[in-house]
Amino acid sequence: MLKERAFSAPGKALLAGGYLVLDPQYRSYVVALSARMHAVVAETKSSGENWFMVRIVSAQFNCDEWNYRVSHSSKYEISEINGRVNPFAERALEVMVNYCQPDVQKMVDLVIELFSDAGYHSEGDSLIKRNHFRQFRFHNRTITEVPKTGLGSSAGLVVVLTASLLYAFRSEFDATSDLDKSTVHNLAQVAHCQAQGKVGSGFDVAAAVFGSIIYQRFDPKLIENLPTDQPSIYAQSLRHIIDMQWEFTHDNITLPRGIRLMMGDVNSGSETTKLVAKVRAWYESNYPKSLGIYQEINEGNLRFIDGIEKLSTLSQQDPSRYERLLEAVESDSNTKEIPEIAQIEAAVNKIRSNLQVITSESGADVEPPAQTKLLNSCSNLKGVITGVVPGAGGHDAICLLLSDGTDIVKQTSNNDTFSCVAWLDLHQENFGLKEEAPLYYKGLR
């Protein structure tokens, strides 16, 4: 009997490293967010045939549902019996069965219920449902019709599905084990990249598994060389790659004490794959000038990371001075006289100015004018240290760094400049993938 289990994984905000994160030589700063994706996995009555079913349900989005039949002859065959398309769910399942090689005649049917915290999608006309432990927003539209805020919902989805299936196929799975987390990470990276039709940077998947991190990506050749068109050797190659020790950086970090982030949804969203394609085309056609711009951005990224680390050190070594620093930020004193804050502001300004050049030259809305205007207005608010359009940019939610005592909602209410922004109730999340109690999700369908 398969015991019901539940898993969750956080969203992300890439504060430094956009576009450069695709190259393993560059460091990036990724903050995991308290908005989490959730999955509850259980067995259902078996069909008793030479196949088994995996039913994936997302009741929050107009009762979305995908039903996959898994069979095996010379290779594993996966088909959605109603012709519905969900590339992330399908690739996660496909990668998992090829890696774990379950016996289809002995497998029970599975049901996996998905939930996503508020913050991943614009609220719109959604309704809140709650029990004693959790609350979620329920929409009257399908998941593809509700605008996303850019917090990494697809990466979180693939991670919790991978964890759920790894448990279903290998019941000894332990979400606290470093080895099992690494296995989930590697499997989810492969599935997520295949679903996107490209080898992405992987920072979003890494944050979903490991939490807030300094990240340098793995060698993309690990995934590029998988023989997906050769079923006879694909599973063997996949197992070999997944079980390898991947060379990449995922050092855990946390924001300095007394400083938090604030995400602001502009109710639009962007297609990251299209932005990346445009920027890559611009980079190749403008080389070596484009390399110089990337190097300028990298200098800003490293100065930003160094500035954050200096604040963390100061908070520990000289708490009195650090408290005065936070008071100065909140009172809107001249922060240019505070070296650590001035360094972070200058670093972000350098990053943003170069991203604005890429925007104007590539046609990709990396930092579109509307976001530039909004961020500049935010920088004039009391308590705000700096702000960025995280990740690949575009019209996803903006991200601000500010002091704990800053009330952004109060400062911006009834101000037309900020009428397009819905401030999200989120905070930094230090934990990545973790196990939850299935009881938390009862009565939420």
C-alpha positions as CSV (number, residue, x, y, z in Angstrom):
1,M,0.0,0.0,0.0
2,L,1.4,3.4,-1.1
3,K,1.2,5.8,1.8
4,E,-0.1,9.3,0.9
5,R,2.7,11.9,0.9
6,A,3.0,15.6,0.1
7,F,5.9,17.8,-1.1
8,S,6.4,21.5,-1.7
9,A,9.1,23.6,-3.4
10,P,9.6,27.4,-3.5
11,G,9.4,30.0,-6.2
12,K,12.4,32.3,-7.0
13,A,13.6,35.7,-7.8
14,L,16.9,36.1,-9.7
15,L,18.3,39.3,-8.3
16,A,21.6,39.3,-10.1
17,G,22.7,37.2,-13.1
18,G,20.0,37.6,-15.7
19,Y,21.1,36.2,-19.1
20,L,24.7,35.7,-17.8
21,V,23.3,32.8,-15.7
22,L,23.2,30.8,-19.0
23,D,27.0,30.7,-19.0
24,P,28.7,28.4,-16.3
25,Q,31.5,31.0,-15.8
26,Y,29.1,33.6,-14.2
27,R,27.8,33.7,-10.7
28,S,24.2,34.6,-9.9
29,Y,22.2,35.5,-6.8
30,V,18.9,33.7,-6.4
31,V,16.4,34.2,-3.6
32,A,13.8,31.5,-3.0
33,L,10.4,32.8,-2.2
34,S,7.7,31.8,0.3
35,A,5.2,31.1,-2.6
36,R,5.5,27.4,-3.0
37,M,4.2,24.7,-5.4
38,H,2.6,21.7,-3.7
39,A,1.9,18.1,-4.7
40,V,0.0,15.3,-2.9
41,V,0.6,11.8,-4.2
42,A,-1.5,8.7,-3.5
43,E,-2.5,5.5,-5.1
44,T,-5.9,4.8,-6.5
45,K,-7.7,1.6,-7.6
46,S,-5.5,-0.2,-10.2
47,S,-6.9,-0.7,-13.7
48,G,-5.5,-4.3,-13.7
49,E,-4.2,-4.1,-17.2
50,N,-0.7,-4.1,-18.7
51,W,-0.4,-0.4,-18.0
52,F,-1.0,2.0,-15.2
53,M,-2.5,5.5,-15.0
54,V,-1.1,8.7,-13.5
55,R,-3.8,11.3,-13.0
56,I,-2.6,14.9,-12.3
57,V,-5.2,17.2,-11.0
58,S,-5.1,21.0,-10.5
59,A,-8.4,22.0,-8.9
60,Q,-7.4,25.6,-8.6
61,F,-7.6,26.3,-12.3
62,N,-11.0,25.4,-13.6
63,C,-10.5,21.8,-12.4
64,D,-7.6,21.2,-14.9
65,E,-6.8,17.5,-15.1
66,W,-4.4,15.4,-17.1
67,N,-4.6,11.6,-17.3
68,Y,-1.6,9.7,-18.5
69,R,-1.5,6.0,-19.5
70,V,2.0,4.5,-19.1
71,S,2.7,1.2,-21.0
72,H,5.8,-0.6,-21.9
73,S,6.8,-3.0,-24.7
74,S,10.2,-2.2,-26.3
75,K,10.1,1.3,-24.6
76,Y,7.9,3.3,-22.3
77,E,4.9,4.8,-24.0
78,I,3.1,7.8,-22.3
79,S,-0.2,9.1,-23.7
80,E,-2.7,11.6,-22.3
81,I,-6.0,9.8,-22.9
82,N,-8.0,12.9,-23.6
83,G,-5.4,14.6,-25.8
84,R,-4.7,17.3,-23.3
85,V,-1.3,19.0,-23.4
86,N,0.9,19.8,-20.4
87,P,4.5,19.6,-21.5
88,F,6.0,20.0,-18.0
89,A,3.9,17.2,-16.5
90,E,4.4,14.9,-19.4
91,R,8.2,15.4,-19.6
92,A,8.5,14.9,-15.8
93,L,6.6,11.6,-16.0
94,E,8.5,10.5,-19.1
95,V,11.9,11.2,-17.5
96,M,10.9,9.5,-14.3
97,V,9.7,6.2,-15.9
98,N,12.8,5.9,-18.0
99,Y,15.0,6.5,-15.0
100,C,13.2,4.3,-12.5
101,Q,12.0,1.6,-14.9
102,P,8.8,0.7,-13.0
103,D,7.1,-2.7,-13.8
104,V,3.9,-1.5,-15.5
105,Q,2.1,-4.8,-14.5
106,K,2.9,-4.3,-10.8
107,M,2.4,-0.6,-10.6
108,V,-0.7,0.9,-8.9
109,D,-2.5,3.8,-10.5
110,L,-1.5,7.2,-9.1
111,V,-3.2,10.5,-8.4
112,I,-1.2,13.6,-7.9
113,E,-3.0,16.8,-6.7
114,L,-1.3,20.1,-7.4
115,F,-1.6,23.3,-5.5
116,S,0.1,26.7,-6.0
117,D,0.4,29.5,-3.5
118,A,-0.9,33.0,-4.2
119,G,1.8,34.9,-5.9
120,Y,2.5,32.7,-8.9
121,H,-0.5,34.1,-10.8
122,S,-2.3,37.4,-10.9
123,E,-5.3,37.4,-8.6
124,G,-7.9,38.5,-11.1
125,D,-11.4,37.4,-10.0
126,S,-10.1,34.4,-8.1
127,L,-11.7,33.2,-4.8
128,I,-9.9,32.0,-1.7
129,K,-10.6,28.5,-0.3
130,R,-9.1,27.5,3.0
131,N,-8.9,24.8,5.7
132,H,-7.3,24.9,9.1
133,F,-3.8,24.8,7.6
134,R,-3.6,26.3,4.1
135,Q,-5.4,28.6,1.8
136,F,-5.2,28.9,-2.0
137,R,-6.8,31.0,-4.7
138,F,-9.2,29.2,-7.1
139,H,-9.6,30.6,-10.6
140,N,-12.5,30.1,-13.1
141,R,-10.1,29.8,-16.0
142,T,-7.5,27.2,-16.9
143,I,-3.9,27.5,-15.9
144,T,-2.8,28.7,-19.4
145,E,-5.3,31.5,-19.3
146,V,-4.3,33.1,-16.0
147,P,-1.4,35.6,-16.2
148,K,1.8,34.4,-14.4
149,T,4.0,36.7,-12.3
150,G,7.3,35.0,-13.2
151,L,8.1,33.3,-9.9
152,G,9.1,30.0,-11.5
153,S,5.9,28.0,-11.3
154,S,6.9,25.6,-14.0
155,A,10.2,24.8,-12.3
156,G,8.4,24.3,-8.9
157,L,5.8,22.1,-10.7
158,V,8.4,19.8,-12.2
159,V,10.3,19.5,-8.9
160,V,7.3,18.5,-6.8
161,L,6.1,16.1,-9.5
162,T,9.6,14.6,-9.7
163,A,9.7,14.1,-5.9
164,S,6.2,12.6,-5.9
165,L,7.0,10.2,-8.7
166,L,10.4,9.2,-7.3
167,Y,8.6,8.3,-4.1
168,A,5.9,6.4,-6.0
169,F,8.5,4.4,-7.9
170,R,11.0,4.1,-5.1
171,S,9.2,4.2,-1.8
172,E,12.3,4.8,0.3
173,F,12.6,8.4,-1.0
174,D,13.7,10.9,1.6
175,A,13.2,14.6,0.9
176,T,15.8,15.5,3.6
177,S,18.5,13.4,2.1
178,D,21.2,15.3,0.2
179,L,21.6,12.4,-2.2
180,D,17.9,12.2,-2.9
181,K,17.7,16.0,-3.4
182,S,20.5,15.8,-5.9
183,T,18.7,13.1,-7.7
184,V,15.5,15.2,-7.8
185,H,17.5,18.2,-9.0
186,N,19.2,16.3,-11.9
187,L,15.9,14.6,-13.0
188,A,14.0,17.9,-12.8
189,Q,16.6,19.8,-14.8
190,V,16.4,17.2,-17.6
191,A,12.6,17.2,-17.6
192,H,12.3,21.0,-17.4
193,C,14.8,21.6,-20.2
194,Q,13.1,19.0,-22.4
195,A,9.7,20.6,-21.8
196,Q,11.0,24.0,-22.8
197,G,12.6,22.6,-25.9
198,K,16.0,24.0,-24.9
199,V,18.7,23.7,-22.3
200,G,17.9,26.6,-19.9
201,S,20.2,27.9,-17.1
202,G,18.5,25.8,-14.5
203,F,18.6,28.4,-11.7
204,D,14.9,28.2,-11.1
205,V,15.0,24.4,-10.7
206,A,18.0,24.6,-8.4
207,A,16.3,27.2,-6.2
208,A,13.2,25.0,-6.0
209,V,15.3,22.1,-4.7
210,F,18.0,23.9,-2.6
211,G,16.4,27.2,-1.6
212,S,18.2,30.6,-1.7
213,I,21.5,30.2,-3.4
214,I,24.6,31.6,-5.1
215,Y,24.3,29.7,-8.4
216,Q,26.6,28.8,-11.3
217,R,25.1,26.4,-13.7
218,F,26.1,22.9,-14.8
219,D,27.7,22.1,-18.1
220,P,24.8,22.2,-20.6
221,K,26.4,19.3,-22.6
222,L,25.2,17.0,-19.8
223,I,21.6,17.3,-21.1
224,E,22.3,18.3,-24.7
225,N,23.9,15.0,-25.5
226,L,21.0,12.8,-24.2
227,P,19.9,10.5,-27.1
228,T,16.2,11.3,-26.9
229,D,15.6,10.0,-30.4
230,Q,17.2,6.6,-29.6
231,P,14.8,4.8,-27.2
232,S,17.1,1.7,-27.0
233,I,19.9,3.6,-25.3
234,Y,18.0,6.6,-23.9
235,A,17.1,5.1,-20.5
236,Q,20.6,3.8,-19.9
237,S,22.2,7.1,-20.8
238,L,19.7,9.0,-18.6
239,R,20.5,6.8,-15.6
240,H,24.2,7.4,-16.1
241,I,23.8,11.1,-16.3
242,I,21.4,11.5,-13.4
243,D,23.6,9.4,-11.1
244,M,26.8,11.4,-12.0
245,Q,28.2,14.1,-9.7
246,W,27.2,17.3,-11.5
247,E,29.7,20.2,-11.3
248,F,27.7,23.3,-10.4
249,T,27.4,25.8,-7.5
250,H,24.4,26.1,-5.2
251,D,25.8,27.7,-2.1
252,N,23.0,28.6,0.4
253,I,22.6,32.3,1.2
254,T,20.2,34.5,3.1
255,L,19.4,38.2,2.9
256,P,21.0,40.3,5.6
257,R,19.1,40.7,8.9
258,G,16.6,43.6,8.7
259,I,16.3,43.5,4.9
260,R,13.6,41.9,3.0
261,L,12.4,41.7,-0.6
262,M,9.0,42.9,-2.0
263,M,7.6,41.6,-5.2
264,G,5.2,43.8,-7.2
265,D,2.9,42.1,-9.8
266,V,2.2,44.3,-12.8
267,N,-0.5,41.9,-14.1
268,S,1.2,41.1,-17.4
269,G,4.0,38.5,-17.5
270,S,6.5,37.6,-20.2
271,E,7.6,34.6,-22.3
272,T,11.1,34.0,-21.1
273,T,12.0,31.7,-24.1
274,K,11.2,34.5,-26.6
275,L,13.2,37.1,-24.6
276,V,16.2,34.7,-24.4
277,A,16.1,34.0,-28.1
278,K,16.1,37.7,-29.0
279,V,19.0,38.4,-26.6
280,R,21.0,35.5,-27.9
281,A,20.5,36.7,-31.5
282,W,21.6,40.2,-30.5
283,Y,24.6,38.9,-28.7
284,E,25.9,36.9,-31.6
285,S,25.3,39.6,-34.2
286,N,27.0,42.3,-32.0
287,Y,30.0,40.4,-30.8
288,P,32.5,41.6,-29.4
289,K,30.6,44.7,-28.3
290,S,28.0,42.4,-26.7
291,L,30.7,40.6,-24.7
292,G,31.8,44.0,-23.3
293,I,28.3,44.7,-22.2
294,Y,28.0,41.3,-20.5
295,Q,31.3,41.9,-18.7
296,E,29.9,45.2,-17.4
297,I,26.8,43.4,-16.2
298,N,29.0,40.7,-14.5
299,E,31.0,43.4,-12.7
300,G,27.7,44.8,-11.4
301,N,26.5,41.4,-10.4
302,L,29.7,40.6,-8.4
303,R,29.6,44.1,-6.8
304,F,26.0,43.5,-5.8
305,I,26.8,40.1,-4.3
306,D,29.8,41.5,-2.5
307,G,27.7,44.4,-1.1
308,I,25.0,42.0,0.2
309,E,27.7,39.9,1.9
310,K,29.3,43.1,3.5
311,L,25.9,43.9,5.0
312,S,25.5,40.4,6.4
313,T,29.0,40.7,7.9
314,L,28.3,44.1,9.3
315,S,25.1,43.0,11.0
316,Q,27.1,40.3,12.9
317,Q,30.3,42.2,13.7
318,D,28.9,45.7,14.5
319,P,25.2,45.4,15.3
320,S,25.0,49.0,16.6
321,R,26.3,50.6,13.4
322,Y,24.1,48.2,11.4
323,E,21.0,49.4,13.2
324,R,21.9,53.0,12.5
325,L,22.4,52.0,8.8
326,L,18.8,50.6,8.7
327,E,17.4,53.6,10.5
328,A,19.1,55.9,7.9
329,V,17.6,53.8,5.0
330,E,14.1,54.0,6.6
331,S,14.4,57.8,7.3
332,D,15.4,58.4,3.7
333,S,18.8,59.9,4.7
334,N,21.5,60.3,2.2
335,T,22.4,56.6,1.7
336,K,25.2,57.5,-0.7
337,E,27.2,58.3,2.5
338,I,26.7,54.6,3.6
339,P,29.4,52.7,1.7
340,E,27.7,49.3,1.7
341,I,24.3,50.7,0.6
342,A,26.0,53.0,-2.0
343,Q,27.8,50.0,-3.4
344,I,24.6,48.0,-3.9
345,E,22.8,50.9,-5.5
346,A,25.7,51.6,-7.8
347,A,26.0,47.9,-8.8
348,V,22.3,47.7,-9.6
349,N,22.4,50.9,-11.6
350,K,25.3,49.5,-13.6
351,I,23.4,46.3,-14.3
352,R,20.2,48.1,-15.2
353,S,21.8,50.6,-17.5
354,N,23.4,47.8,-19.5
355,L,20.2,45.9,-19.6
356,Q,18.5,49.0,-21.0
357,V,21.1,49.0,-23.8
358,I,20.3,45.4,-24.6
359,T,16.6,46.3,-24.6
360,S,17.0,49.1,-27.1
361,E,19.3,47.2,-29.4
362,S,17.8,43.7,-29.3
363,G,14.1,44.5,-29.4
364,A,13.7,42.2,-26.3
365,D,11.8,43.9,-23.4
366,V,14.5,43.0,-20.9
367,E,13.8,46.2,-19.0
368,P,11.0,47.9,-20.9
369,P,10.4,51.6,-20.5
370,A,7.4,51.1,-18.3
371,Q,9.4,49.0,-15.9
372,T,12.2,51.5,-15.9
373,K,9.8,54.2,-15.0
374,L,8.3,52.1,-12.2
375,L,11.6,51.0,-10.7
376,N,12.9,54.6,-10.8
377,S,9.8,55.7,-8.9
378,C,10.2,52.9,-6.4
379,S,13.8,53.9,-5.7
380,N,12.5,57.3,-4.4
381,L,10.4,55.7,-1.7
382,K,11.5,55.7,1.9
383,G,13.2,52.5,3.0
384,V,13.9,51.1,-0.6
385,I,17.5,50.2,-1.2
386,T,17.2,49.1,-4.8
387,G,15.0,47.3,-7.3
388,V,15.2,45.2,-10.4
389,V,13.1,43.3,-12.9
390,P,14.4,39.8,-11.9
391,G,15.4,37.0,-14.1
392,A,15.0,37.5,-17.8
393,G,13.2,40.7,-17.2
394,G,10.1,41.7,-19.2
395,H,6.8,42.5,-17.7
396,D,7.1,40.0,-14.8
397,A,6.8,41.1,-11.2
398,I,9.4,43.7,-10.1
399,C,11.5,43.0,-7.0
400,L,12.6,45.6,-4.4
401,L,15.0,45.3,-1.6
402,L,14.0,47.3,1.5
403,S,14.3,47.5,5.2
404,D,11.9,45.4,7.4
405,G,10.2,48.5,8.8
406,T,9.2,49.9,5.4
407,D,5.5,50.0,4.6
408,I,5.4,50.0,0.8
409,V,1.7,49.5,0.6
410,K,1.0,52.5,2.7
411,Q,3.5,54.7,0.8
412,T,2.0,53.8,-2.6
413,S,-1.7,53.6,-1.9
414,N,-3.8,56.2,-3.7
415,N,-0.8,57.1,-5.9
416,D,-1.4,56.8,-9.6
417,T,2.3,56.1,-10.3
418,F,1.8,52.7,-8.6
419,S,-1.7,52.0,-9.7
420,C,-0.5,49.2,-12.0
421,V,1.3,47.3,-9.1
422,A,-0.2,44.7,-6.8
423,W,2.2,44.1,-3.9
424,L,2.6,40.4,-3.1
425,D,2.7,39.1,0.4
426,L,6.0,37.1,0.0
427,H,9.3,36.7,1.9
428,Q,12.6,35.0,1.4
429,E,12.4,31.2,1.8
430,N,15.6,29.5,2.9
431,F,14.2,26.0,2.5
432,G,14.0,24.3,-0.9
433,L,12.2,21.0,-1.5
434,K,10.6,19.7,1.7
435,E,8.0,17.2,2.8
436,E,4.6,18.4,4.0
437,A,1.7,16.7,5.9
438,P,-1.0,15.5,3.5
439,L,-3.5,16.6,6.1
440,Y,-2.7,20.2,5.2
441,Y,-4.5,19.9,1.9
442,K,-7.7,18.1,2.9
443,G,-11.0,19.8,1.9
444,L,-9.4,22.1,-0.7
445,R,-10.9,20.8,-3.9
